[in-house]
């Protein structure tokens, strides 16, 4: 996998999560767009992180943010720094 694909995937996910944190993206849209972006090119640890995030979003109610916010912030940090 090329580093361009990895960076693109990471950047797209970080951008999406940032939009969610700012309140511009709903939970259902976040989940759908994470599916669209996928995990191609991510490290195994990053894939695990995205899968955990996806599972938590699936369990959250449509407007529930509190329990997800910590995980989303941690995910942004981990993806930005690279696991």
N, C-alpha and C positions, 0 to 999 in steps of 0.2 A: 504494500500500500504506500502510495506516495505521501510525502509530508504535506503536500498541498491539500489532499483530501482530508487528512487528519485536521489540519488547521481550519479548513472550511467547515467541517462537521463541528468541531469545538466552538468556533466562532458563531455559527448559526445557533447552537444550543445556548450559549452564553447570552447572545442577543435576545433570543426568545425568553429565557428566564428573566432577563432584565426587564423586558416588557411586561411580564407577569408581575414582577415585583412593583412596577410602577402603576399597576392596575389597568393596563391596556389590553390584557389578555385574560379571558375567563379560564377556569379549570378545564372545561371540556375542550376548548380550543388548544390549550397547552398540551393536553394529552394527544390530541389529534396531530398537532404539528410535530411533537416529539416522534410520533410514529413515522411521519413523512420524512423527517430528517434522518432518522435511523442512527446507527452507531458505527457505520463503516469508517474504518481508519482510526477508531479510538483504541486506546490501550485496554487490556482486560479490566483494570481497575475502574477506568472511566465507563466502560460498558456496564459494569456492575452498579456503579453509581446511578447511571441513567435508568437502568432497569428498576432499581429501588425507588427512584423518584417517580417513575411511571406507575409502579404499584401503589404508592402512597396517594397519588393523584386519583387513581381509579377508586380508592376507598373513600376519598373525601367527597363531601357534599358539593353541589354546584357552586355555592358562594363561600365555602369554607376556605379560609386562608391561614388562620393562626397556626395550625399544626403543620402546615406545609412551608410556611415562611422560613423557618430555620433550615429545613432541608434544602430548599431552593437556594438560600444564601450560601450554604456550605457547598452546594453543587457548583455554583458560579465560581466560588473561590478555587475549588479543586480543579475545575476544568480550565480556568484561567492560568493557574500555576502548573497544570499538568501533573497527573498522578504518577 
